[in-house]
Amino acid sequence: MFVHYTEIQGSGFRTLEENQKVEFEIGHSPKGPQATGVRSL
């Protein structure tokens, strides 16, 4: 699942760590599925 950094909710530097638990919606881009509204749990 592709995640663009602009879809990571929160302030400051937006990163995700390996194995980090998140919730998200599934959106569609020209290249296929994309995670949107990504929130850390």
N, C-alpha and C positions, 0 to 999 in steps of 0.2 A: 504494500500500500504506500503510495507516494504521499509525503507530507511536505508542503511548502512552509517555510518558517513563518510566513505572514498569517498562517492559519492557527498557530500556537497562541492560545489565549494567555494573557498575563502581561506584566510590565517588565522592563529591563531586557536583558539579552535572552532571546527565545531559543532554547535548545531542548533536546530530548536525550535522555541517557538510554543506553541499551537496557532492555528489560524493564523500563519504567512503565508503570501502569497509567493508562490514559483512557479517556472516553472521547468519542468523536462521531460525527455524522459522515456519511459517504456521499461525496459529490462526484461529478463527472467533468473531465477535462477532455480536450481533443486527443490526448494521449492515453486516456483510460480513467479508471477509478482514482479518486483523490480524497484524502481525509480532509474534512473541514471542521472548523470550530473545535479544535483539539484542546482538551483540558486535562491537566494532571490530576490524578486521584490521590 
